[in-house]
Amino acid sequence: MDKSASSDIERLKQASEAIDLILRFAAGKAEIDFLHDPMRSSSVLYQFIVIGEAIRNMDPELLDKYPYPWHLPRSFRNYIVHEYFGINLRQVYKTVTDLLPELKKLIDHMIENEELYL
């Protein structure tokens, strides 16, 4: 088994697990609840860092095989890490509800597809 490929699969799994946690943290919560719960929002932000870090450390050739704006999770990670006092939690909530399910579906597809080639 190629060490790089197995590392990429592990990173995909880490990203998938982080998305699962975010979706669980936000499940059934209205935006106002999310905005006023610092423990929940902090937990979500941390998991976004995990996602961005996992993607940032993956082989670009693997990512190129799957059409997605991969710069967005990496940039979002950087934004959270470097602009922590200026984070717009409304935008974070919107990202959770509008964009994460699509990314989850793609990452899980990638895991399934890429494990076939190991």
N, CA, C and O atoms as CSV, one atom per row, in Angstrom:
chain,resi,resn,atom,element,x,y,z
A,1,MET,N,N,0.839,-1.177,0.000
A,1,MET,CA,C,0.000,0.000,0.000
A,1,MET,C,C,0.884,1.240,0.000
A,1,MET,O,O,1.826,1.340,0.786
A,2,ASP,N,N,0.584,2.157,-0.861
A,2,ASP,CA,C,1.314,3.404,-0.966
A,2,ASP,C,C,1.075,4.246,0.290
A,2,ASP,O,O,-0.066,4.537,0.650
A,3,LYS,N,N,2.186,4.636,0.959
A,3,LYS,CA,C,2.075,5.370,2.217
A,3,LYS,C,C,1.352,6.700,2.018
A,3,LYS,O,O,0.535,7.093,2.850
A,4,SER,N,N,1.645,7.383,0.934
A,4,SER,CA,C,1.005,8.662,0.666
A,4,SER,C,C,-0.496,8.503,0.453
A,4,SER,O,O,-1.288,9.297,0.960
A,5,ALA,N,N,-0.880,7.483,-0.294
A,5,ALA,CA,C,-2.298,7.240,-0.563
A,5,ALA,C,C,-3.032,6.882,0.725
A,5,ALA,O,O,-4.144,7.356,0.957
A,6,SER,N,N,-2.416,6.050,1.563
A,6,SER,CA,C,-3.073,5.692,2.815
A,6,SER,C,C,-3.174,6.907,3.738
A,6,SER,O,O,-4.152,7.038,4.474
A,7,SER,N,N,-2.181,7.793,3.712
A,7,SER,CA,C,-2.243,9.022,4.510
A,7,SER,C,C,-3.374,9.913,4.032
A,7,SER,O,O,-4.078,10.520,4.838
A,8,ASP,N,N,-3.549,9.991,2.716
A,8,ASP,CA,C,-4.638,10.795,2.166
A,8,ASP,C,C,-5.997,10.230,2.563
A,8,ASP,O,O,-6.920,10.984,2.871
A,9,ILE,N,N,-6.120,8.919,2.557
A,9,ILE,CA,C,-7.377,8.285,2.982
A,9,ILE,C,C,-7.642,8.618,4.454
A,9,ILE,O,O,-8.771,8.934,4.829
A,10,GLU,N,N,-6.609,8.548,5.273
A,10,GLU,CA,C,-6.778,8.885,6.693
A,10,GLU,C,C,-7.195,10.343,6.862
A,10,GLU,O,O,-8.030,10.655,7.711
A,11,ARG,N,N,-6.628,11.221,6.075
A,11,ARG,CA,C,-7.014,12.636,6.160
A,11,ARG,C,C,-8.450,12.837,5.707
A,11,ARG,O,O,-9.186,13.628,6.297
A,12,LEU,N,N,-8.850,12.127,4.665
A,12,LEU,CA,C,-10.249,12.197,4.230
A,12,LEU,C,C,-11.175,11.710,5.332
A,12,LEU,O,O,-12.229,12.300,5.570
A,13,LYS,N,N,-10.787,10.644,5.998
A,13,LYS,CA,C,-11.603,10.115,7.095
A,13,LYS,C,C,-11.667,11.110,8.253
A,13,LYS,O,O,-12.718,11.268,8.875
A,14,GLN,N,N,-10.558,11.778,8.544
A,14,GLN,CA,C,-10.560,12.800,9.597
A,14,GLN,C,C,-11.512,13.935,9.232
A,14,GLN,O,O,-12.272,14.415,10.073
A,15,ALA,N,N,-11.463,14.358,7.977
A,15,ALA,CA,C,-12.361,15.429,7.524
A,15,ALA,C,C,-13.814,14.981,7.611
A,15,ALA,O,O,-14.674,15.744,8.051
A,16,SER,N,N,-14.090,13.758,7.199
A,16,SER,CA,C,-15.453,13.231,7.258
A,16,SER,C,C,-15.957,13.170,8.696
A,16,SER,O,O,-17.101,13.533,8.970
A,17,GLU,N,N,-15.114,12.717,9.606
A,17,GLU,CA,C,-15.495,12.654,11.014
A,17,GLU,C,C,-15.724,14.047,11.590
A,17,GLU,O,O,-16.636,14.246,12.392
A,18,ALA,N,N,-14.905,15.005,11.186
A,18,ALA,CA,C,-15.080,16.381,11.654
A,18,ALA,C,C,-16.409,16.951,11.153
A,18,ALA,O,O,-17.105,17.650,11.889
A,19,ILE,N,N,-16.755,16.654,9.909
A,19,ILE,CA,C,-18.036,17.110,9.372
A,19,ILE,C,C,-19.180,16.457,10.142
A,19,ILE,O,O,-20.158,17.122,10.484
A,20,ASP,N,N,-19.062,15.164,10.414
A,20,ASP,CA,C,-20.094,14.480,11.206
A,20,ASP,C,C,-20.301,15.188,12.546
A,20,ASP,O,O,-21.436,15.404,12.974
A,21,LEU,N,N,-19.200,15.546,13.201
A,21,LEU,CA,C,-19.307,16.220,14.492
A,21,LEU,C,C,-19.984,17.587,14.349
A,21,LEU,O,O,-20.858,17.938,15.141
A,22,ILE,N,N,-19.580,18.341,13.352
A,22,ILE,CA,C,-20.194,19.659,13.138
A,22,ILE,C,C,-21.693,19.511,12.917
A,22,ILE,O,O,-22.490,20.230,13.521
A,23,LEU,N,N,-22.071,18.582,12.055
A,23,LEU,CA,C,-23.490,18.399,11.766
A,23,LEU,C,C,-24.253,17.952,13.008
A,23,LEU,O,O,-25.406,18.333,13.209
A,24,ARG,N,N,-23.604,17.147,13.831
A,24,ARG,CA,C,-24.232,16.724,15.085
A,24,ARG,C,C,-24.363,17.901,16.058
A,24,ARG,O,O,-25.391,18.059,16.715
A,25,PHE,N,N,-23.310,18.726,16.145
A,25,PHE,CA,C,-23.336,19.886,17.035
A,25,PHE,C,C,-24.440,20.871,16.629
A,25,PHE,O,O,-25.044,21.518,17.484
A,26,ALA,N,N,-24.695,20.979,15.339
A,26,ALA,CA,C,-25.665,21.960,14.832
A,26,ALA,C,C,-27.065,21.377,14.645
A,26,ALA,O,O,-28.014,22.120,14.395
A,27,ALA,N,N,-27.199,20.082,14.763
A,27,ALA,CA,C,-28.491,19.424,14.506
A,27,ALA,C,C,-29.594,19.998,15.389
A,27,ALA,O,O,-29.467,20.069,16.611
A,28,GLY,N,N,-30.670,20.401,14.737
A,28,GLY,CA,C,-31.834,20.885,15.456
A,28,GLY,C,C,-31.663,22.253,16.103
A,28,GLY,O,O,-32.530,22.692,16.858
A,29,LYS,N,N,-30.570,22.922,15.820
A,29,LYS,CA,C,-30.316,24.230,16.422
A,29,LYS,C,C,-30.612,25.339,15.415
A,29,LYS,O,O,-30.125,25.321,14.285
A,30,ALA,N,N,-31.403,26.284,15.843
A,30,ALA,CA,C,-31.645,27.468,15.030
A,30,ALA,C,C,-30.400,28.347,15.070
A,30,ALA,O,O,-29.560,28.217,15.961
A,31,GLU,N,N,-30.295,29.233,14.103
A,31,GLU,CA,C,-29.137,30.124,14.045
A,31,GLU,C,C,-28.948,30.891,15.352
A,31,GLU,O,O,-27.822,31.024,15.830
A,32,ILE,N,N,-30.014,31.386,15.923
A,32,ILE,CA,C,-29.924,32.178,17.154
A,32,ILE,C,C,-29.344,31.350,18.308
A,32,ILE,O,O,-28.586,31.863,19.131
A,33,ASP,N,N,-29.709,30.071,18.358
A,33,ASP,CA,C,-29.149,29.184,19.386
A,33,ASP,C,C,-27.656,29.005,19.183
A,33,ASP,O,O,-26.881,29.030,20.139
A,34,PHE,N,N,-27.260,28.824,17.936
A,34,PHE,CA,C,-25.848,28.656,17.602
A,34,PHE,C,C,-25.057,29.912,17.975
A,34,PHE,O,O,-23.973,29.821,18.550
A,35,LEU,N,N,-25.600,31.065,17.649
A,35,LEU,CA,C,-24.901,32.327,17.887
A,35,LEU,C,C,-24.707,32.612,19.375
A,35,LEU,O,O,-23.758,33.295,19.760
A,36,HIS,N,N,-25.594,32.095,20.199
A,36,HIS,CA,C,-25.543,32.391,21.631
A,36,HIS,C,C,-25.015,31.226,22.472
A,36,HIS,O,O,-25.191,31.201,23.690
A,37,ASP,N,N,-24.378,30.280,21.820
A,37,ASP,CA,C,-23.816,29.131,22.534
A,37,ASP,C,C,-22.324,29.039,22.209
A,37,ASP,O,O,-21.935,28.359,21.260
A,38,PRO,N,N,-21.484,29.726,22.999
A,38,PRO,CA,C,-20.052,29.745,22.680
A,38,PRO,C,C,-19.384,28.373,22.708
A,38,PRO,O,O,-18.413,28.151,21.985
A,39,MET,N,N,-19.877,27.462,23.518
A,39,MET,CA,C,-19.284,26.125,23.545
A,39,MET,C,C,-19.547,25.415,22.214
A,39,MET,O,O,-18.656,24.779,21.652
A,40,ARG,N,N,-20.760,25.530,21.727
A,40,ARG,CA,C,-21.131,24.892,20.467
A,40,ARG,C,C,-20.376,25.538,19.291
A,40,ARG,O,O,-19.804,24.841,18.453
A,41,SER,N,N,-20.384,26.858,19.244
A,41,SER,CA,C,-19.718,27.528,18.121
A,41,SER,C,C,-18.205,27.290,18.145
A,41,SER,O,O,-17.585,27.127,17.094
A,42,SER,N,N,-17.618,27.271,19.329
A,42,SER,CA,C,-16.178,26.987,19.435
A,42,SER,C,C,-15.864,25.572,18.971
A,42,SER,O,O,-14.852,25.337,18.310
A,43,SER,N,N,-16.724,24.642,19.317
A,43,SER,CA,C,-16.526,23.253,18.894
A,43,SER,C,C,-16.611,23.131,17.375
A,43,SER,O,O,-15.821,22.422,16.753
A,44,VAL,N,N,-17.566,23.823,16.797
A,44,VAL,CA,C,-17.719,23.804,15.336
A,44,VAL,C,C,-16.498,24.423,14.673
A,44,VAL,O,O,-15.978,23.875,13.701
A,45,LEU,N,N,-16.039,25.544,15.180
A,45,LEU,CA,C,-14.866,26.194,14.598
A,45,LEU,C,C,-13.647,25.284,14.648
A,45,LEU,O,O,-12.888,25.205,13.682
A,46,TYR,N,N,-13.459,24.600,15.764
A,46,TYR,CA,C,-12.321,23.685,15.872
A,46,TYR,C,C,-12.403,22.591,14.801
A,46,TYR,O,O,-11.393,22.249,14.185
A,47,GLN,N,N,-13.580,22.053,14.585
A,47,GLN,CA,C,-13.728,20.989,13.590
A,47,GLN,C,C,-13.493,21.521,12.173
A,47,GLN,O,O,-13.005,20.787,11.313
A,48,PHE,N,N,-13.831,22.779,11.925
A,48,PHE,CA,C,-13.506,23.381,10.625
A,48,PHE,C,C,-11.989,23.477,10.449
A,48,PHE,O,O,-11.481,23.321,9.339
A,49,ILE,N,N,-11.276,23.730,11.532
A,49,ILE,CA,C,-9.810,23.745,11.462
A,49,ILE,C,C,-9.300,22.355,11.095
A,49,ILE,O,O,-8.398,22.227,10.267
A,50,VAL,N,N,-9.862,21.321,11.696
A,50,VAL,CA,C,-9.474,19.937,11.391
A,50,VAL,C,C,-9.706,19.650,9.906
A,50,VAL,O,O,-8.842,19.075,9.244
A,51,ILE,N,N,-10.854,20.044,9.388
A,51,ILE,CA,C,-11.170,19.814,7.969
A,51,ILE,C,C,-10.159,20.520,7.085
A,51,ILE,O,O,-9.594,19.912,6.175
A,52,GLY,N,N,-9.929,21.784,7.342
A,52,GLY,CA,C,-8.998,22.559,6.516
A,52,GLY,C,C,-7.583,22.021,6.577
A,52,GLY,O,O,-6.880,21.991,5.567
A,53,GLU,N,N,-7.167,21.602,7.747
A,53,GLU,CA,C,-5.818,21.058,7.913
A,53,GLU,C,C,-5.674,19.733,7.175
A,53,GLU,O,O,-4.654,19.477,6.537
A,54,ALA,N,N,-6.689,18.903,7.265
A,54,ALA,CA,C,-6.650,17.616,6.556
A,54,ALA,C,C,-6.533,17.845,5.053
A,54,ALA,O,O,-5.713,17.215,4.385
A,55,ILE,N,N,-7.336,18.728,4.536
A,55,ILE,CA,C,-7.324,18.997,3.095
A,55,ILE,C,C,-6.027,19.676,2.675
A,55,ILE,O,O,-5.486,19.391,1.607
A,56,ARG,N,N,-5.537,20.562,3.509
A,56,ARG,CA,C,-4.287,21.273,3.208
A,56,ARG,C,C,-3.105,20.315,3.059
A,56,ARG,O,O,-2.166,20.594,2.314
A,57,ASN,N,N,-3.153,19.197,3.764
A,57,ASN,CA,C,-2.033,18.258,3.757
A,57,ASN,C,C,-2.226,17.071,2.822
A,57,ASN,O,O,-1.473,16.099,2.884
A,58,MET,N,N,-3.219,17.149,1.971
A,58,MET,CA,C,-3.463,16.055,1.030
A,58,MET,C,C,-2.720,16.292,-0.276
A,58,MET,O,O,-2.361,17.420,-0.616
A,59,ASP,N,N,-2.499,15.206,-0.995
A,59,ASP,CA,C,-1.867,15.267,-2.302
A,59,ASP,C,C,-2.757,16.061,-3.262
A,59,ASP,O,O,-3.900,15.671,-3.499
A,60,PRO,N,N,-2.260,17.155,-3.812
A,60,PRO,CA,C,-3.066,17.964,-4.739
A,60,PRO,C,C,-3.571,17.174,-5.956
A,60,PRO,O,O,-4.636,17.472,-6.496
A,61,GLU,N,N,-2.804,16.176,-6.377
A,61,GLU,CA,C,-3.249,15.367,-7.521
A,61,GLU,C,C,-4.519,14.593,-7.187
A,61,GLU,O,O,-5.386,14.422,-8.044
A,62,LEU,N,N,-4.631,14.130,-5.961
A,62,LEU,CA,C,-5.848,13.441,-5.552
A,62,LEU,C,C,-7.022,14.420,-5.547
A,62,LEU,O,O,-8.094,14.109,-6.066
A,63,LEU,N,N,-6.825,15.579,-4.974
A,63,LEU,CA,C,-7.896,16.568,-4.925
A,63,LEU,C,C,-8.326,16.999,-6.325
A,63,LEU,O,O,-9.510,17.230,-6.572
A,64,ASP,N,N,-7.375,17.106,-7.225
A,64,ASP,CA,C,-7.683,17.520,-8.597
A,64,ASP,C,C,-8.588,16.528,-9.320
A,64,ASP,O,O,-9.255,16.896,-10.287
A,65,LYS,N,N,-8.620,15.291,-8.870
A,65,LYS,CA,C,-9.474,14.276,-9.495
A,65,LYS,C,C,-10.956,14.516,-9.199
A,65,LYS,O,O,-11.826,13.969,-9.877
A,66,TYR,N,N,-11.232,15.329,-8.191
A,66,TYR,CA,C,-12.608,15.550,-7.750
A,66,TYR,C,C,-12.923,17.044,-7.814
A,66,TYR,O,O,-12.342,17.837,-7.075
A,67,PRO,N,N,-13.832,17.418,-8.688
A,67,PRO,CA,C,-14.134,18.851,-8.841
A,67,PRO,C,C,-14.802,19.431,-7.590
A,67,PRO,O,O,-15.920,19.063,-7.229
A,68,TYR,N,N,-14.097,20.324,-6.963
A,68,TYR,CA,C,-14.594,21.043,-5.790
A,68,TYR,C,C,-13.641,22.218,-5.568
A,68,TYR,O,O,-12.449,22.096,-5.847
A,69,PRO,N,N,-14.132,23.332,-5.081
A,69,PRO,CA,C,-13.226,24.457,-4.788
A,69,PRO,C,C,-12.452,24.210,-3.493
A,69,PRO,O,O,-12.781,24.763,-2.443
A,70,TRP,N,N,-11.421,23.372,-3.586
A,70,TRP,CA,C,-10.671,22.931,-2.410
A,70,TRP,C,C,-10.005,24.074,-1.665
A,70,TRP,O,O,-9.668,23.934,-0.490
A,71,HIS,N,N,-9.812,25.195,-2.328
A,71,HIS,CA,C,-9.208,26.340,-1.642
A,71,HIS,C,C,-10.130,26.887,-0.547
A,71,HIS,O,O,-9.659,27.528,0.393
A,72,LEU,N,N,-11.426,26.640,-0.662
A,72,LEU,CA,C,-12.367,27.189,0.327
A,72,LEU,C,C,-12.181,26.600,1.727
A,72,LEU,O,O,-12.080,27.369,2.682
A,73,PRO,N,N,-12.131,25.274,1.897
A,73,PRO,CA,C,-11.897,24.763,3.262
A,73,PRO,C,C,-10.529,25.161,3.815
A,73,PRO,O,O,-10.381,25.408,5.012
A,74,ARG,N,N,-9.536,25.218,2.932
A,74,ARG,CA,C,-8.203,25.636,3.401
A,74,ARG,C,C,-8.230,27.102,3.834
A,74,ARG,O,O,-7.685,27.460,4.878
A,75,SER,N,N,-8.867,27.939,3.026
A,75,SER,CA,C,-8.961,29.366,3.350
A,75,SER,C,C,-9.793,29.595,4.610
A,75,SER,O,O,-9.473,30.459,5.427
A,76,PHE,N,N,-10.860,28.816,4.759
A,76,PHE,CA,C,-11.709,28.960,5.940
A,76,PHE,C,C,-10.934,28.593,7.191
A,76,PHE,O,O,-11.088,29.237,8.229
A,77,ARG,N,N,-10.109,27.570,7.104
A,77,ARG,CA,C,-9.244,27.185,8.227
A,77,ARG,C,C,-8.325,28.339,8.589
A,77,ARG,O,O,-8.185,28.678,9.764
A,78,ASN,N,N,-7.700,28.945,7.587
A,78,ASN,CA,C,-6.790,30.069,7.840
A,78,ASN,C,C,-7.532,31.246,8.465
A,78,ASN,O,O,-7.031,31.893,9.385
A,79,TYR,N,N,-8.721,31.512,7.959
A,79,TYR,CA,C,-9.547,32.597,8.486
A,79,TYR,C,C,-9.844,32.373,9.976
A,79,TYR,O,O,-9.711,33.292,10.785
A,80,ILE,N,N,-10.241,31.168,10.325
A,80,ILE,CA,C,-10.562,30.857,11.725
A,80,ILE,C,C,-9.325,30.990,12.607
A,80,ILE,O,O,-9.393,31.559,13.697
A,81,VAL,N,N,-8.210,30.471,12.142
A,81,VAL,CA,C,-6.983,30.474,12.941
A,81,VAL,C,C,-6.427,31.882,13.126
A,81,VAL,O,O,-5.911,32.212,14.194
A,82,HIS,N,N,-6.530,32.707,12.096
A,82,HIS,CA,C,-5.875,34.016,12.149
A,82,HIS,C,C,-6.813,35.182,12.462
A,82,HIS,O,O,-6.347,36.254,12.849
A,83,GLU,N,N,-8.094,34.997,12.307
A,83,GLU,CA,C,-9.053,36.087,12.534
A,83,GLU,C,C,-10.057,35.726,13.614
A,83,GLU,O,O,-11.217,36.132,13.540
A,84,TYR,N,N,-9.635,34.983,14.598
A,84,TYR,CA,C,-10.553,34.410,15.573
A,84,TYR,C,C,-11.460,35.421,16.254
A,84,TYR,O,O,-12.565,35.057,16.657
A,85,PHE,N,N,-11.049,36.667,16.402
A,85,PHE,CA,C,-11.917,37.654,17.043
A,85,PHE,C,C,-12.904,38.274,16.064
A,85,PHE,O,O,-13.903,38.859,16.484
A,86,GLY,N,N,-12.645,38.157,14.783
A,86,GLY,CA,C,-13.516,38.777,13.793
A,86,GLY,C,C,-14.398,37.800,13.039
A,86,GLY,O,O,-14.957,38.150,11.999
A,87,ILE,N,N,-14.533,36.590,13.540
A,87,ILE,CA,C,-15.293,35.561,12.829
A,87,ILE,C,C,-16.781,35.893,12.864
A,87,ILE,O,O,-17.338,36.215,13.914
A,88,ASN,N,N,-17.402,35.808,11.711
A,88,ASN,CA,C,-18.832,36.039,11.571
A,88,ASN,C,C,-19.549,34.699,11.779
A,88,ASN,O,O,-19.601,33.869,10.872
A,89,LEU,N,N,-20.093,34.501,12.965
A,89,LEU,CA,C,-20.727,33.222,13.277
A,89,LEU,C,C,-21.983,32.971,12.444
A,89,LEU,O,O,-22.364,31.819,12.238
A,90,ARG,N,N,-22.623,34.019,11.970
A,90,ARG,CA,C,-23.758,33.829,11.068
A,90,ARG,C,C,-23.295,33.130,9.789
A,90,ARG,O,O,-23.970,32.237,9.278
A,91,GLN,N,N,-22.140,33.548,9.285
A,91,GLN,CA,C,-21.596,32.930,8.069
A,91,GLN,C,C,-21.165,31.487,8.352
A,91,GLN,O,O,-21.321,30.611,7.501
A,92,VAL,N,N,-20.629,31.248,9.533
A,92,VAL,CA,C,-20.251,29.883,9.910
A,92,VAL,C,C,-21.493,28.999,9.925
A,92,VAL,O,O,-21.479,27.895,9.381
A,93,TYR,N,N,-22.559,29.478,10.541
A,93,TYR,CA,C,-23.810,28.715,10.600
A,93,TYR,C,C,-24.334,28.443,9.190
A,93,TYR,O,O,-24.772,27.333,8.888
A,94,LYS,N,N,-24.289,29.446,8.343
A,94,LYS,CA,C,-24.738,29.286,6.949
A,94,LYS,C,C,-23.888,28.238,6.225
A,94,LYS,O,O,-24.410,27.435,5.451
A,95,THR,N,N,-22.600,28.250,6.477
A,95,THR,CA,C,-21.707,27.256,5.876
A,95,THR,C,C,-22.077,25.856,6.342
A,95,THR,O,O,-22.112,24.914,5.550
A,96,VAL,N,N,-22.353,25.728,7.627
A,96,VAL,CA,C,-22.741,24.419,8.183
A,96,VAL,C,C,-23.999,23.914,7.500
A,96,VAL,O,O,-24.055,22.764,7.063
A,97,THR,N,N,-24.994,24.758,7.409
A,97,THR,CA,C,-26.291,24.300,6.908
A,97,THR,C,C,-26.345,24.199,5.387
A,97,THR,O,O,-27.025,23.324,4.851
A,98,ASP,N,N,-25.638,25.080,4.687
A,98,ASP,CA,C,-25.753,25.132,3.227
A,98,ASP,C,C,-24.677,24.364,2.465
A,98,ASP,O,O,-24.941,23.837,1.384
A,99,LEU,N,N,-23.480,24.296,3.013
A,99,LEU,CA,C,-22.360,23.751,2.240
A,99,LEU,C,C,-21.800,22.424,2.745
A,99,LEU,O,O,-21.336,21.606,1.951
A,100,LEU,N,N,-21.839,22.208,4.041
A,100,LEU,CA,C,-21.190,21.007,4.582
A,100,LEU,C,C,-21.802,19.692,4.115
A,100,LEU,O,O,-21.055,18.749,3.851
A,101,PRO,N,N,-23.122,19.583,4.003
A,101,PRO,CA,C,-23.652,18.295,3.538
A,101,PRO,C,C,-23.110,17.880,2.163
A,101,PRO,O,O,-22.855,16.700,1.924
A,102,GLU,N,N,-22.938,18.841,1.276
A,102,GLU,CA,C,-22.369,18.549,-0.049
A,102,GLU,C,C,-20.920,18.087,0.065
A,102,GLU,O,O,-20.519,17.125,-0.591
A,103,LEU,N,N,-20.141,18.767,0.891
A,103,LEU,CA,C,-18.736,18.378,1.072
A,103,LEU,C,C,-18.650,16.998,1.713
A,103,LEU,O,O,-17.803,16.190,1.332
A,104,LYS,N,N,-19.509,16.725,2.670
A,104,LYS,CA,C,-19.529,15.404,3.321
A,104,LYS,C,C,-19.774,14.305,2.299
A,104,LYS,O,O,-19.087,13.283,2.297
A,105,LYS,N,N,-20.750,14.519,1.438
A,105,LYS,CA,C,-21.082,13.530,0.417
A,105,LYS,C,C,-19.881,13.288,-0.514
A,105,LYS,O,O,-19.571,12.146,-0.852
A,106,LEU,N,N,-19.219,14.361,-0.916
A,106,LEU,CA,C,-18.060,14.237,-1.795
A,106,LEU,C,C,-16.915,13.513,-1.092
A,106,LEU,O,O,-16.313,12.609,-1.671
A,107,ILE,N,N,-16.612,13.890,0.125
A,107,ILE,CA,C,-15.497,13.259,0.846
A,107,ILE,C,C,-15.769,11.778,1.072
A,107,ILE,O,O,-14.870,10.954,0.907
A,108,ASP,N,N,-16.980,11.432,1.441
A,108,ASP,CA,C,-17.305,10.015,1.633
A,108,ASP,C,C,-17.201,9.240,0.313
A,108,ASP,O,O,-16.774,8.085,0.302
A,109,HIS,N,N,-17.588,9.869,-0.780
A,109,HIS,CA,C,-17.425,9.248,-2.100
A,109,HIS,C,C,-15.941,9.046,-2.408
A,109,HIS,O,O,-15.547,8.000,-2.925
A,110,MET,N,N,-15.133,10.034,-2.093
A,110,MET,CA,C,-13.694,9.933,-2.331
A,110,MET,C,C,-13.091,8.791,-1.527
A,110,MET,O,O,-12.279,8.026,-2.047
A,111,ILE,N,N,-13.480,8.670,-0.270
A,111,ILE,CA,C,-12.958,7.586,0.576
A,111,ILE,C,C,-13.306,6.248,-0.048
A,111,ILE,O,O,-12.442,5.390,-0.226
A,112,GLU,N,N,-14.554,6.081,-0.373
A,112,GLU,CA,C,-15.002,4.816,-0.965
A,112,GLU,C,C,-14.278,4.524,-2.276
A,112,GLU,O,O,-13.821,3.404,-2.504
A,113,ASN,N,N,-14.179,5.519,-3.122
A,113,ASN,CA,C,-13.551,5.346,-4.430
A,113,ASN,C,C,-12.049,5.094,-4.319
A,113,ASN,O,O,-11.520,4.210,-4.992
A,114,GLU,N,N,-11.373,5.847,-3.495
A,114,GLU,CA,C,-9.914,5.735,-3.390
A,114,GLU,C,C,-9.480,4.483,-2.648
A,114,GLU,O,O,-8.401,3.953,-2.915
A,115,GLU,N,N,-10.297,4.000,-1.725
A,115,GLU,CA,C,-9.934,2.754,-1.031
A,115,GLU,C,C,-9.944,1.573,-1.988
A,115,GLU,O,O,-9.267,0.575,-1.740
A,116,LEU,N,N,-10.687,1.666,-3.061
A,116,LEU,CA,C,-10.705,0.589,-4.048
A,116,LEU,C,C,-9.341,0.421,-4.721
A,116,LEU,O,O,-9.004,-0.664,-5.195
A,117,TYR,N,N,-8.561,1.506,-4.758
A,117,TYR,CA,C,-7.277,1.471,-5.465
A,117,TYR,C,C,-6.090,1.207,-4.561
A,117,TYR,O,O,-4.951,1.175,-5.026
A,118,LEU,N,N,-6.341,1.017,-3.275
A,118,LEU,CA,C,-5.201,0.763,-2.364
A,118,LEU,C,C,-4.832,-0.706,-2.358
A,118,LEU,O,O,-3.904,-1.107,-1.656
